[in-house]
Amino acid sequence: MSGITAVSPDAFLKGIAKQLGEKSADLVEQAYGISPGMDKNVFITAGARWVGDVVFDGETFRIVQCA
């Protein structure tokens, strides 16, 4: 969790855009309620939820697809 606290909302969205494209960054922004200038404490909750979804739901989805 300490990794997400070191990242600003703006840097997080820019990283998503750089790695996955602007459209993906826009979708993440909308789905998780993240905006570049949002309160850092509110972002930590949204960012941690995103990390959890990527780590846990992503792998579950792959496992189900392979079954």
Backbone torsions as a table, in degrees:
resi	resn	phi	psi	omega
1	MET	NA	-27.7	-177.5
2	SER	-64.3	-24.6	178.5
3	GLY	-64.6	-40.3	-178.4
4	ILE	-71.5	-28.4	-179.4
5	THR	-71.4	-19.1	-180.0
6	ALA	-85.4	-6.4	-175.4
7	VAL	-106.4	135.6	175.3
8	SER	-82.3	157.4	177.6
9	PRO	-57.5	-39.3	-179.9
10	ASP	-64.2	-46.2	179.3
11	ALA	-64.5	-38.0	178.2
12	PHE	-59.6	-50.8	-178.8
13	LEU	-66.0	-37.0	176.9
14	LYS	-65.1	-37.8	177.1
15	GLY	-64.9	-41.7	176.8
16	ILE	-62.2	-45.3	-179.3
17	ALA	-62.4	-40.8	-179.3
18	LYS	-66.2	-40.4	-175.8
19	GLN	-85.8	-35.0	-173.2
20	LEU	-119.9	-7.0	179.3
21	GLY	101.6	159.6	-177.2
22	GLU	-62.2	-39.6	-178.9
23	LYS	-62.0	-42.8	178.2
24	SER	-64.2	-40.5	178.1
25	ALA	-62.5	-40.4	177.6
26	ASP	-63.5	-41.1	179.3
27	LEU	-65.4	-42.5	177.6
28	VAL	-63.4	-42.2	179.7
29	GLU	-59.5	-44.7	-179.6
30	GLN	-71.4	-46.1	-175.1
31	ALA	-66.0	-35.3	-175.2
32	TYR	-106.8	1.7	178.1
33	GLY	65.6	36.5	-178.7
34	ILE	-101.0	132.1	174.3
35	SER	-131.4	152.4	-173.8
36	PRO	-54.0	-37.7	-175.4
37	GLY	-102.7	16.3	-175.5
38	MET	-69.2	162.5	177.8
39	ASP	-58.5	133.8	-176.4
40	LYS	-60.5	-38.5	-179.9
41	ASN	-66.9	-38.8	177.3
42	VAL	-68.0	-38.8	178.5
43	PHE	-62.8	-38.9	-178.8
44	ILE	-57.1	-42.2	178.7
45	THR	-64.7	-47.7	-179.8
46	ALA	-65.6	-41.4	179.6
47	GLY	-64.8	-40.9	178.2
48	ALA	-65.9	-36.7	176.3
49	ARG	-64.2	-40.4	177.5
50	TRP	-62.7	-45.8	179.1
51	VAL	-59.0	-45.9	178.8
52	GLY	-60.2	-42.2	178.7
53	ASP	-64.4	-42.0	-179.8
54	VAL	-66.3	-45.4	-176.3
55	VAL	-71.4	-47.7	-172.5
56	PHE	-92.5	-48.6	-178.3
57	ASP	-71.2	-34.9	179.8
58	GLY	-60.7	-47.2	-179.7
59	GLU	-68.9	-39.2	177.7
60	THR	-60.5	-42.3	179.3
61	PHE	-60.5	-44.9	178.6
62	ARG	-63.2	-41.8	-180.0
63	ILE	-61.4	-43.8	179.8
64	VAL	-64.8	-39.4	179.9
65	GLN	-65.3	-32.3	-178.3
66	CYS	-81.4	-18.2	-175.7
67	ALA	-74.1	NA	NA
